Amino acid sequence: MSSLISFTILGLFTGAAYAIAASGLVLTYTTTRVFNIAHGAFGMVMAFVFWDFSQRQGLNLFLSLFLVLGVIAPAIGWGIQRFVTKGLGEGPVSVALVVTVGLFVGLIGLAQQVWPPEPRTVPPFMASSGVQLGDTYVTAHQIITIVISIGVALALYVLLNRTRIGTAMRASVDNPELLRLFGGKPDTVAALSWAIGISLAALGGILLSSVIGLSYYDLTLLVINAYAAAMLGRLKSLPLTFVGAMGLGILQSFAVAYLPSDGFLAGTRAVVPALFLFVVIVLMPQAQLRIGQVKGIVSAPLPSITKSVGWGGALLVLVALLVGGGMSTANLLLVGTAATYAMVMLSLVLLTGYGGHVSLAQLTFAGVGALAYAKLEQPNLAGLFLAAAIAAGVGALVALPVLRLTGLYLALSTLAFGVLMDKMIFQAEFAFGFNGTLQAGRLSVLGNAIESTGGYVLVMTLFLVLMGIALLLLRRGPLGRVLIAMRDSPAACGTLGLDMRWFRVGLFGLSAGMAGLAGALFAGLRGTIGAADFQFFNSLPLLLLAVVFGVTSVTGATLGGVGLMLLPVMQSNNPGIAGLIFAILGFGAVALGRDPNGLANLMFGLGRRIQAVVLPQLRDKLPVLPGSRADAPDDGEDAGLDDLLPETPDATGKVPAHA
């Protein structure tokens, strides 16, 4: 009986901390329609600031709390709303998710750079005080946390439902223009919501830091558990959010107490919040269709087939030159890793760039493909494509339970799936073995094994080129046009009778299959793979680099794969600025998140300017060959130099038609 009371109190304590953080998340979403994935990261950074004030600088405890909760956190929330998330609620959910994931990664990098790794502790409030309940000792810190959570829930409920400011907060998202006509200030109201929300994230982080310590990842990911509680409240009901947080805390505490510590159920103890989140998402009501949800987004230009094949051949020649130039095995492995990442990013081009859906666990699907390839023990084309098919089936199964839902709920289902796979499957003994690694053979083609690392990297590059060309062919065809139409206006597609639900399941499956194919090739490249190669958290930098370089183009995916390969290399070569590199990546994604064409779009624009300025000068200097025709027929491809130049209007202002 005493143990039951002890674990119940522990569950109430953690649930109270979740409730505080979840309340801030619900507040910002209710008033701005932006789901802040970085909510936990803000709490983590504010916990470090609180430690810096109270422990390193020796300031008074209450003064430190006032500076963090009353000054710094509200100021950051105001700035984030004014300069980062303003207007995101009116656009596509995918853009808002990418921007807040960028904040997530950038804040972790910022914390690592400002506070380098070292042991740090935050003493609990009133550490020497407590209450004895039978055989259970309840600390003052636990009591304070529970009382504060109740107070926060009541205060927010009164604020939103019984005050003019709360009414303005709810009106600012329902109809900001109407609020402005009645003399309200939607931007000011939204900034106030974010100021309060970040302060609550900071409070939750500070209360949890005394229990789990100051850890960049543990503190950030633990607050993510608050997402499940917020989802139970459907991101708008504070009472349901509070109940969900308390229930989740107790459920998690009982799982640690009563589930076995070994065997398959041992992994369940660590994934109770993820299971809770997935179940809540499945039970969510039907999602309403959004009209014009990709406001302001223009896809990258599609290259012709000739250009696609030409650039693919050039990439193969470049890799062949690197392989034949005596590159070391270590560097060849890096080139192969870049090809793997690029193929996984191509799956994001299909899913996010063309389809408008976000996956927060795409590297997990690559892990499924790698695991299947190693377990099948068929290092040939049949085993490779079977592993990809298994990954595609898993991807379809992830989307199947949330068949009725789109946008945010679909993305969060992949978040829960990534956590479940990481904790329950990849880290289990039956998956990667007792030592956490698994052997995988090199791919053989028609019975000929590719033993050399250079030859295998060349084959991986060939798969990358073929995958990119196939993706462009799909985009140019009727299926690609349906994809873009569904992304641009789901309501219009529904009006025309298109069944987007099963189409979305197929899209997720195909995207997961592409990632699984890349993972299987990666397993053959490395020869030995482990759970650490496919950690859930690594899917976030992969998504961000895909967006930074351009998630709507094959070029962006290829450049993003190279960038993601170089990221750990730069961090290991420059450990003093490892956190800064991560911060630049995250905040760079924030800056480019509204333009999914990314840096690749800038390159396309530069190329067009070069064609418009430089090529005409070169044409004028070239001698005219006898029998040449300036008006050669255009076959729809890149036939010659003239086809690269913009058409010039005649005297009537019309562009002459081709002969």
N, C-alpha and C positions, 0 to 999 in steps of 0.2 A: 504493500500500500504506500509506503514511504517513497519507493522508487517511482510509482505512478504520479504522486504529487510533485516529485522533483522534476520529472520530465515534462509534466504539464506546465509547471511554472517556467521551465526553460523554453518550452514552445510558445508560451504567451509572450515571453520577452522577445524572442526572435520575430514572432508575428507582429508585435508592436512596432519593432523597427521597420519591418516590411510595410506596415500600414502607413507609417509616416512618409516613407519614400514613395509608396504607391499613391498617396493622396496628392503629392506634388505632381506626379506624372498625370494623374486624372485631371488635375486643375489646368495644366498647360494644354492638354489635349482638348478638354471641354471648351476652352475659350479660344483656341487658335487652330484646332484640327491638325496639329503637328505632333506625331508620336515621337518622343525624344528617346531614341535608343541610348544616347549618351547620358541619361539621367544618373545611372550608377557611377559613371566616370566623373561627373561633376561632384557627386558625394565623396568619391575617393580623393579628389584633388583638395576639396575643402577640409577633409579630415587631415590631410598632410599640412595644410595651412594652419589649422588649429593646433596640431602638434608643434609646428614651428613657433607659434606665438607662445603657447603655454609651457612647452618643455625646453626648447632651445633658447628662446629669448627670455624666458622666465616671467612672462606677464601674468597678471592675476587671472584666475580661471574665468571669472565672470566677464572681465574685460576682453579676454580672448574670445569667449562665446559671442559677446556683443559685436566685436569687430568682424567675426566670420559670418554670423547669422544676420546681423543687422546692417552691415556695411558692404563687405566684399561680395558675398553671395548675391544679394539683391542687385548690386551694380553689374555683376557679370550677367545675371539674368536679363536685366534691362538691355545691356549691350548685345547679347545674343539675339534678342528679339528684334532689336532695331537694325542690326547690320548683317545678321546671318539668316534667321528664319522668317523674316518679314515677307508675307505673301506666299509662303510655302503651302499653307493650308488650302489655297485656291488652285494649286497645280496638282500634278499627278502624285500619288502616294509614293511611287518609286523614287522620285526626286527628293522628297522629304526624308525618306529612309536613308538614301545615300548620303545626304548632307549630315544627318545626325550620326550615322556610322562614322563619317569623317571626323566629327567632333569626338566620338568615342575613342578612336585610334590616336588622334592628335593629343587629347588630354593625357592618355597613358604615356605617350612619348614625352610630353611636357613634364609630367611628374618624375619620370626617370631622369630627365636632364637636370631638373632643379634639385631634386632630392635623390642622389645616387643610392644604389642599393646598400643598405646597412641595417642592422637590427634597431628597431624603434618600437617603443611601447607608449600607449596612451593610458594612464591610470583611470580606472572607473570612477565615476562620481561618488563621493562619500565612501571611499573604499573600506573604511573601518566600521561602517554602520550596516545594519541589517536587521531582519526579523526572523525569529525561530518559529517555524510552523511544524510542530511535532518533531520528526527526525530530519526535516528539511530546513536548510538555512537559505533565506531569500535575501539577496543583497539589496542595498539601497539603490544601486545602479539599475537593477532589474525593475524595482518598484517605480523609480523615476521614469524609466522608459515606457512602462505600461500606462502610467498616468498621463505622460506627455502625449502618447498616441491617442488616448481618448479625448484629451483636450484639443488636439489638432483636428480630429474628425468633427467634433462639435463646432469648433470655430469656423472651419471651412463650410460646413453645412449652413450655419447661420449666415456666413458671408455671401454664399451663392444664392440663398433662398429668402433672406430676410433684409437685405440691404440694397440700396440703389446701385452701389458699385457692383455687387454680385449680379444684379439684373443687367447692368451694362456689359459685364463680362460675358454673360450668356448671349446677349443680343449681338455682341461684336462678332461672333462666329455665325449666328443664324442669318443676320442681315446687316452687315457693317454700314452699307450705304443708308439704310433706313435709320440706323442709330445716329449717323452723322447728320441726317436731316433734322433729328430731334435735339441737336446740340451736343451729342456725345462725341467722344474722341476714341475711335476703335484702336488706333495705334497705341495710345496711352494706356488703355485698358489691357491690351495684349501684353505690353511691357510690364505692367503691374503683375499680371498672372505669371509671367516667366520669372519675375523677381521673387515672388512667393514660392514658386515651384522649385527654383534652385536653392532657396534657403531651406526648404524641407528636405531636399536631397542631401544638403550639407548636414542637417540635423541627424538624418538617418545614418549617414556615414560616420559621424562622430560617435554616435551611440554604439554602433557595431564595432568600431575600431578598437575599443577597449577589450573586446572579447576575441576577435579573430586577428588582431594586430594590424599594423599598417603594411598592407601588401597591395601592389599595383593591381594585380589580377584578381586575387581572392575577394578583395573589398568591392571591386567593380562588378565582378560576375555574381557575387552574392546578392547585391542589390537588384540584379536582373530578375531575381526571384520575385521581386515586387511586381513584375509584369504580369505574372499569373494572377495575383490578387486584383490588379487593375482590370484584367480581362474579365474576371468574374463579375465585376461591376459594370462590364460593357463600356468601360472608359467614360462613364458619365455618372454612375451612382456611387457616391461616397460611402453610404452605409453598407452596401454590398461589398465595396472594396475593403472596408474595415473588417467585415465578417470573413471575407476570403483570406485576408492576410493573417488573421488570428487562426483560422482553421488550417491554413497552410503551415504556419509555424508549429502548431501542435502535431499535425500529421508528420512533418519532417522530424520532430523530436521523437515521436513514437517509433518511426522507422529506424532511427539510430538505436533506440533502446531495445526493440523487440525483433527486428529482422536479423537473420544470421549474418555473421561477419565474414563468412566464406561461402563459396559456391556462387551460383548464378544470381541469387537474390541479394548478394552482397553489393552488387552494382546498383541495385534498386534504391539503396539507402541514399546514394548521391544524386539520384535523378528524380526524386519526388516532386520538386517544383516544376521540372520539365514535363513530367507526366501530367501534373495538375494543369499546366498551361495547355498542353495538347488536348486534353479532355475538354477543357473549357472552350477552346477554339472550335472543336468539333460540334459542340452543343450551341454555338452561336447561331442567331437567326439568319435568314437569307439576306445576303448583301444586296443593297440597292445599286442599280446601274448608274454610273456617273456619265454626265454629258460633257464632252470636250475635256477629258481629263489630262491631256498632254498639251496644255496651253503653252504656246511659245516654243515647242520642240520641233526642230526640222532635222530629219535624218541626214546622215552623211551621203554625198553623191555616190551612186553606184558606178563602178568602173565597167568598161566593156569586157567581153570575154577575152578578147585579145590582150588587153592590158592585164587582166587577172592572171592569165597563163604566163604572160611575159614576166611579171613580177614574181610569180611563184617559181618560175625557172631561174630567175636571178637569185632568189634566196637559196635554192638548191645548189647553184654554182658557188655562191659565197661559202656555204657550209662545206662543200666539197673541197674548196681551196683551204679552208681552215683545217679540215681533216688531213689533207695531203701535205700541209705545211709543217707537219711535225708537232702539232699542238700536244701538250701533255695530257695524260689521262684525266687528271684532276680538272683541267679546263674543259676537256671534252664532256665530262660529266656535267659541268655547269651549263654548257650549250644544250645538252639533252634536257636538263632541268628547265631551262628557258622554253624549250619546245613544249614540254609538258604543261607548264603554266599557260603558255599561249593557247594550247588546245582547250584547256579548261576555261580560259577567258572567251574562246570562241563559243563555248556553250552558253556563256553569259550574254554574248552578242545576240544569240537566238532568243534566249529567255527574256532578257532585260531590254536590250537594244531594239529588238524587233517586236517582242511580245508585251513589253511594258510591265513584266512581273519581276520581283526581286527575290533572289535566293540568298539566304544568309548562311548556307552550309554547302556551297558548291564543291569545296574541296573534300567534303565528306563523301559525296558521290564518287569522286575520284578514288577515295579510299576503298569504297565498296568494289569498284572495278579491280583495283590492285589486289585486294584480298581474294576476290573470286578467281582471278588469274593464277595466283599462287596456289590456292587450294585445288583448282582443277588439275594442276600438274600437266597441262597440255600446252607447252610453249610453242604453239603454232598459230596460224591464222584462225583456225576453228576455235581454239581456246581463247584467242584475243577477242573475237567477235562475240563469243558466248559470254565472256566476262562483261563486255559492253552491254549485252542484252540483259544480263542480271541487274546491272546498275540502272538500266532504263526501267526495268520492272519495279525496282525499289523507288525510283523517282515518281513513277505513276502511283504507287501505293501511298506515298507521302501526300500527293495532291488529292487522292481519292476521298479520304475522310472529310476534306474541306471543299468538296466539289461545289458547294453552294456559295462559297466565299471567294473574295478577291482581295487584291491590294495588301493592306496591312496584315490581315489575318492569315493570308496565304504565306506572306513572308515570315511571320512569327511561327507558323507551323514548321517551316524549315529550320528556324532557330531552335525550336524544341527538338526536332529530329536530330540536329547536329549534336546537341548535348547528350541525347539518349544514345546515339551511336558511339560517341566518344567514351562515355562512362560505362555503358553496359556491354558493348560489343567489342570495340577496338582494344579496350584494356582487359578484356576477359581472356582467360587462359586458352579457351577453345578457339580463339581467333588467331592471334599472333603468337601463341605459344607461351610457355612459362616465362621465358626471358624477354618476352615482348617483341621478338623478331621472327620473321618468316622468310624462307628461301624462295626465290623465284628464278626460273630459267630464262635465258635469252631467247628471243623469238626466232623461230626457224620458218623459212618460206620455201614451200615445195620440197621439204626434207633437208634443206640446206640451212644449217644453223649459222646465225650471224654472231660470231665469236668476238670479233674486234669491236672495241668501244667506238672507234671512228665510224665503222660501217653501220653500227646500230644507231648512232646519232643521225647519220644520213637518212636511214630508213624512217626514224622519228620525224625528221624534217619533211620527208615525202608525205607522211600521213598528215602533218600539219598543213601542207600545201593543198592536198586533196580535200581535206576537211574545209579549208577556207573557200576553195572553188565551189564545192558542193553547197556551202552556205550561201554564196552569192547567187548561184543558180536558183536555189530555193527562193531567195528574196526577189529575183527578177520574174518568177513565175506567179501563177494565180494564188498559190498558197501563201507566198510572201505578201501579196497585196491584201489577202484576208487578214494576215497577222497585223499589218500596219493599221488596217481599218479597225480591228478589234482594240488595238492599243489606243488609237486616236479617239474613238467614240463607241464604247460598248453599248450605249443606249441605241444608237443608230443601227448597229449590227443586230441587236435584239429585235428591233422593229422590223428588220428585213427577214427575220426568222432564222438567223444563224444560231446554232446551239453552241454557245461558247464554253459550256461546262466541260464536255468531253474533249473539246478541242484543247482546252487548257490542260487537261490531264495528259493528253498526247504530247503537248508542248513540253511539259515538265519531264515526261518520260524520255523524249528525244534529247533534251538538254542534259539530263542525267546520264544517258547513254554516251554522249560525246565526252562528258567528264570521266565516265568510267573507262572508256577507251584510252584516254590520256593516262589515267592511273595505272592501267594494265601495262602500257608501254613503259611507264616510269618504273614499275616493278621489275621488268626485264632489264632495264638499264642499270638499276642499282644492284640487282641480284639479291639483296637483303632489304626488306622493308619492315617497318614497325609502326606502332600506333602513333609515335611522335611525329611521323611524316604527314599525318592527316588530322592534326588537332583541329577542333572546331574553331578556335580563335583565329587560325591562319586563313580562314575563309574571308575574314573581314578585310585584311590588307589586299587580298586578291581582288575582291569586289572594288575596293577603292582605286587600285591601280588600273583596273579595267575602265573605270570611269574617268580617271585622270587622263589616260591616253586615248580614250574614245570607245565607249561600249556599243556604239552603233556601227562600227567598221571593223573589217578584218585587219586592216593596218593597225588600228588601235590595240586590238587584242595581241598582235605579234609584238608590238613595242612594249605593251604592258607585261608580257611574259618575260621579256629581257629585263625590264625594270624590277620585277619581283624577284628574279634570280639574283640581280645585283644588290638588292636590299640587304640581305644578311652578310654579303661579302663586304659591303661598305661599313656595316656595323662592326664586324670583326676586325677590319683593318683600322677603324677609328673608334675604339671603345669609348673614348671620352665624349663623343658626340652621337653615340648610338641612339639615345633618347631624342636628340634634336632631329635626326633623320626620320624617326617615326613621327615626330610632331609635324615636320614639313609635309610628309605624306598625307597625314590626316587633314591638316588645315588646307593643303593643296586641293584635296578632294572636296572640301567645303567650298572653296572658291570656284571650282569647275563643276560642281555637282548639278548646277542648273543647266549646264550645257553638256548633254551626254555624248556629244561628238568629241569633246576633249581636245587634247593637243594634236591629235591626228587631223582635226578640222582646220587648225591653224596651218598645218603642213599643206593640206589641200589648197587652202587659200593662197599660200605662198607660191605653190606650183602654178596656180591659175594666173597669178600676177606675172610670174616669169614667162609663161606662155604668151601673155598679152603684150609684154614689153620686149623681152629678149628675142623670142623666136621671129617676130616680124623683121627685126634687124638682121638676123642670120639669113632669112629668106631673101632679103634684098641683096645680100652680098654673095649668095650662091649663084653660079653661072646657070643660065637656062639651057638645058640640053636640047638638041634638035629632036623634034617630034614629041616633046613633052607637052602635057596639057594641064593647065592650071585648074581647069574645071573637071578633073577626073571624077568619075561616078563614085558616090559614097555608098558602100555596101553595109553601112551600119556599124562597122568596126573602125579601128584606127588604121586607115589605109596609108597615110603619109603625113608629111609635115603640115599640110594645109588643114587636115582634119583636127589638128590640135589648136588652131586659131579660132577666135570668135568670128562669127559672121559679121559682115559689114553692110549696113543698109545702103541702098542705092539712092538716087536723087529724090525719089518719091517717098523715101522713108521706110520702104519695105525691104525685108531681107530676101534676096533672090533665092528661089528654090533650086535644089540640086537638079542637074540634068538626069 
